[in-house]
Amino acid sequence: MVWESFIVIFTFLLLNVPIFVSLYKYVFKELNIFAKLAIGIFYWTFAFLTHELAPFIGVLILLFKVHSREESDIQTRDINIWHLGLRDSMLAAGAALVFKLAISQLNRLYIDILSMYPGMRVEPQEIVKEFAVGEMYYKILLFVLVVVLAPFVEEYIFRYYIYDKLLLPRMPSLAAAIISAALFTLLHLNISGIPTFFGLGLYCTFVYERKGFYGAVIAHTVSNLVTAALLIV
C-alpha cells in the first residue's frame, strides 16, 4: 500500500513539476505574487482532478507562447527542434512503425523468458486492462489520452526538459539518454513492458536529436497508436 501510494505521488509529480516550473519561468514570471499564487493553486487543483489534461494544456501554452521563438539555454544543434517539415514528419512516422514492430518482437521474447521463472507474474500494463474491460466511450477517452495527450506531455518532460535541459549540459549524451529513458520506463512501471518502454525512450531521444521535439512526438504517437488500435477493436 505504501509503495503504491509512493508510485502514484511520484508519477503525479513527474508529470506536473517540469511543466509547472517551465510555465512559472517563461509565462508567469512577470505576474505579481498574488497572481502567481492563484495560478499555482488553480494549476495543481486542476492537475489533481484531471491527471494528464493539465500538463497537456500547459505544454500547448509553452509550445505556442514560448518555444515558437529561439531559445538560448538549450544545446546548440544544426536543427531547430521546434520545427518539422511534412517530409520529415512522414519519415519519422514510417521509421517509428518499423521500430514498433521490432521492439514488440523483442518484448514478446522477453515475456517468454520471464514466464519460464516459477512464481513470476507477467501482467499487462494497467491501462491495457482498462482498454479490455471498458465501455466503448471509455475506450475512446483512453485512446485520446494515450495517442494525443501522452506523447506531447511525456516528450516535453523526458526529452526536452529532463534530457535536453537538465541532463545534457551536465553529462555525456549517452548517459543523459539512458537516465531519461530509465525515468520514462519507471513512469509506466510495468515489468512485462520494460524493453518496450526503455527502448521507446532511447529511440525517441535518438529522433529528438535528429528531427527535434515534434519528430519525437510523432514517434511516440505512432508507437502508442499501434498499441491502442489493437486494444480498442
C-alpha positions as CSV (number, residue, x, y, z in Angstrom):
1,M,0.0,0.0,0.0
2,V,2.8,2.4,0.9
3,W,4.7,1.5,-2.3
4,E,1.6,2.1,-4.4
5,S,0.9,5.4,-2.8
6,F,4.6,6.4,-3.4
7,I,4.2,5.5,-7.1
8,V,1.0,7.5,-7.5
9,I,2.6,10.6,-5.9
10,F,5.9,10.1,-7.9
11,T,4.0,9.8,-11.2
12,F,1.8,12.8,-10.4
13,L,4.8,15.0,-9.6
14,L,6.9,13.7,-12.5
15,L,4.2,14.6,-15.0
16,N,3.5,18.1,-13.5
17,V,6.5,19.6,-11.8
18,P,8.6,20.1,-15.1
19,I,5.6,21.7,-16.8
20,F,4.7,23.9,-13.9
21,V,8.3,25.0,-13.5
22,S,8.5,25.9,-17.2
23,L,5.2,27.8,-17.0
24,Y,6.4,29.7,-14.0
25,K,9.8,30.5,-15.6
26,Y,8.6,31.6,-19.0
27,V,4.9,32.6,-18.7
28,F,4.1,33.6,-15.1
29,K,7.4,35.4,-14.2
30,E,6.1,38.9,-14.8
31,L,3.0,38.4,-12.7
32,N,2.7,39.8,-9.2
33,I,3.0,37.4,-6.2
34,F,-0.8,37.1,-5.7
35,A,-1.5,36.2,-9.3
36,K,1.3,33.6,-9.2
37,L,-0.2,32.1,-6.0
38,A,-3.7,32.0,-7.5
39,I,-2.5,30.4,-10.8
40,G,-0.4,27.9,-8.8
41,I,-3.4,26.8,-6.7
42,F,-5.5,26.6,-9.8
43,Y,-3.0,24.5,-11.7
44,W,-2.3,22.0,-9.0
45,T,-6.0,21.6,-8.2
46,F,-6.8,21.2,-11.9
47,A,-3.9,18.7,-12.3
48,F,-5.1,16.6,-9.3
49,L,-8.6,16.4,-10.8
50,T,-7.8,15.9,-14.5
51,H,-4.5,14.0,-14.5
52,E,-2.7,14.5,-17.8
53,L,-5.1,17.2,-19.1
54,A,-3.5,19.9,-17.0
55,P,0.1,19.3,-18.2
56,F,-1.1,18.8,-21.7
57,I,-2.7,22.3,-21.7
58,G,0.5,23.6,-20.1
59,V,2.6,22.1,-22.9
60,L,0.4,23.7,-25.5
61,I,0.8,27.1,-23.9
62,L,4.6,26.6,-23.7
63,L,4.8,25.5,-27.4
64,F,2.8,28.4,-28.8
65,K,3.8,31.2,-26.4
66,V,7.4,30.3,-25.6
67,H,9.0,27.7,-27.9
68,S,7.9,29.3,-31.1
69,R,11.0,31.6,-30.7
70,E,14.7,30.7,-30.5
71,E,16.0,29.6,-27.1
72,S,19.4,30.3,-25.7
73,D,19.5,27.9,-22.8
74,I,19.4,24.5,-24.7
75,Q,22.1,22.6,-26.6
76,T,23.2,24.1,-29.9
77,R,22.2,21.9,-32.8
78,D,22.1,22.0,-36.6
79,I,18.3,21.8,-36.5
80,N,15.5,23.8,-35.0
81,I,14.0,21.3,-32.5
82,W,10.7,23.2,-32.7
83,H,10.1,22.8,-36.4
84,L,9.5,19.7,-38.5
85,G,8.6,19.7,-42.2
86,L,6.0,17.4,-43.8
87,R,8.5,15.1,-45.4
88,D,10.4,14.6,-42.2
89,S,7.2,14.0,-40.4
90,M,6.3,11.2,-42.8
91,L,9.8,9.7,-42.5
92,A,9.6,9.9,-38.7
93,A,6.2,8.1,-38.7
94,G,7.4,5.4,-41.1
95,A,10.6,4.7,-39.1
96,A,8.6,4.7,-35.9
97,L,6.3,2.0,-37.3
98,V,9.3,-0.2,-38.2
99,F,10.7,0.4,-34.7
100,K,7.4,-0.5,-33.0
101,L,7.2,-3.8,-34.9
102,A,10.8,-4.7,-34.0
103,I,10.6,-3.7,-30.3
104,S,7.3,-5.6,-30.0
105,Q,9.0,-8.8,-31.1
106,L,11.8,-8.2,-28.7
107,N,9.4,-7.6,-25.8
108,R,7.5,-10.8,-26.7
109,L,10.7,-12.8,-26.4
110,Y,11.4,-11.0,-23.1
111,I,8.0,-12.1,-21.8
112,D,8.5,-15.7,-22.9
113,I,11.8,-15.7,-20.8
114,L,10.1,-14.2,-17.8
115,S,7.3,-16.8,-18.0
116,M,9.9,-19.5,-17.6
117,Y,10.6,-18.5,-14.0
118,P,8.2,-20.1,-11.4
119,G,6.2,-17.5,-9.4
120,M,6.8,-14.7,-11.9
121,R,3.5,-13.0,-12.7
122,V,3.6,-11.4,-16.1
123,E,0.7,-8.9,-16.2
124,P,-0.1,-6.2,-18.8
125,Q,0.0,-2.5,-18.1
126,E,-3.0,-1.2,-16.1
127,I,-4.2,0.9,-19.0
128,V,-4.3,-2.3,-21.2
129,K,-6.6,-3.9,-18.6
130,E,-8.8,-0.8,-18.7
131,F,-9.0,-1.0,-22.5
132,A,-10.0,-4.6,-22.3
133,V,-12.9,-4.2,-19.8
134,G,-14.1,-0.6,-20.5
135,E,-17.2,0.5,-22.4
136,M,-16.6,2.0,-25.9
137,Y,-16.9,5.6,-24.8
138,Y,-14.3,4.9,-22.1
139,K,-12.0,3.2,-24.7
140,I,-12.3,6.4,-26.8
141,L,-11.3,8.6,-23.9
142,L,-8.3,6.3,-23.2
143,F,-7.4,6.4,-26.9
144,V,-7.3,10.2,-26.8
145,L,-5.2,10.1,-23.6
146,V,-2.7,7.6,-25.0
147,V,-2.4,8.8,-28.6
148,V,-2.8,12.6,-28.2
149,L,-2.1,13.8,-24.6
150,A,0.6,11.4,-23.5
151,P,3.1,11.8,-26.4
152,F,3.1,15.6,-26.1
153,V,3.3,15.7,-22.3
154,E,5.9,12.9,-22.0
155,E,8.1,14.0,-24.8
156,Y,8.2,17.5,-23.3
157,I,9.1,16.2,-19.9
158,F,11.6,13.4,-20.8
159,R,13.2,14.5,-24.0
160,Y,13.1,18.3,-23.8
161,Y,13.1,19.1,-20.0
162,I,14.9,16.2,-18.4
163,Y,17.2,15.0,-21.2
164,D,18.0,18.3,-23.0
165,K,17.8,21.0,-20.3
166,L,18.7,19.1,-17.1
167,L,21.0,16.3,-18.0
168,L,22.7,17.1,-21.3
169,P,24.6,20.1,-20.0
170,R,26.0,18.1,-17.1
171,M,26.9,14.7,-18.6
172,P,27.6,12.8,-21.9
173,S,24.7,12.4,-24.2
174,L,24.5,8.6,-23.8
175,A,24.3,8.8,-20.1
176,A,21.6,11.5,-20.3
177,A,19.7,9.4,-22.8
178,I,19.9,6.3,-20.6
179,I,18.8,8.2,-17.4
180,S,15.9,9.9,-19.1
181,A,14.8,6.6,-20.7
182,A,15.0,4.9,-17.3
183,L,12.8,7.5,-15.8
184,F,10.4,7.2,-18.7
185,T,10.3,3.4,-18.1
186,L,9.7,4.0,-14.3
187,L,6.8,6.2,-15.1
188,H,5.0,3.3,-16.8
189,L,6.0,0.8,-14.1
190,N,5.2,-2.5,-15.8
191,I,7.8,-5.3,-15.6
192,S,6.4,-7.0,-18.7
193,G,6.9,-3.9,-20.8
194,I,10.4,-2.8,-19.7
195,P,12.0,-3.5,-23.2
196,T,9.2,-1.5,-24.9
197,F,9.3,1.5,-22.7
198,F,13.1,1.7,-22.3
199,G,13.6,1.1,-26.0
200,L,11.0,3.7,-26.9
201,G,12.7,6.2,-24.5
202,L,16.0,5.7,-26.2
203,Y,14.5,5.7,-29.7
204,C,12.6,9.0,-29.1
205,T,15.8,10.5,-27.8
206,F,17.5,9.5,-31.0
207,V,14.7,11.0,-33.0
208,Y,14.7,14.2,-30.9
209,E,18.4,14.7,-31.7
210,R,17.8,14.4,-35.4
211,K,14.3,15.6,-36.0
212,G,13.5,17.7,-32.9
213,F,10.7,17.7,-30.5
214,Y,7.9,17.1,-33.0
215,G,9.8,14.2,-34.5
216,A,9.9,12.6,-31.1
217,V,6.2,13.3,-30.5
218,I,5.4,11.6,-33.9
219,A,7.5,8.5,-33.0
220,H,5.8,8.3,-29.6
221,T,2.4,8.8,-31.1
222,V,2.8,6.0,-33.7
223,S,4.0,3.6,-31.1
224,N,1.0,4.3,-28.8
225,L,-1.4,4.4,-31.8
226,V,-0.4,0.9,-32.9
227,T,-1.0,-0.4,-29.3
228,A,-4.2,1.5,-28.8
229,A,-5.7,0.5,-32.2
230,L,-5.1,-3.2,-31.4
231,L,-6.8,-2.8,-28.0
232,I,-9.8,-0.7,-29.0
233,V,-11.2,-3.1,-31.6
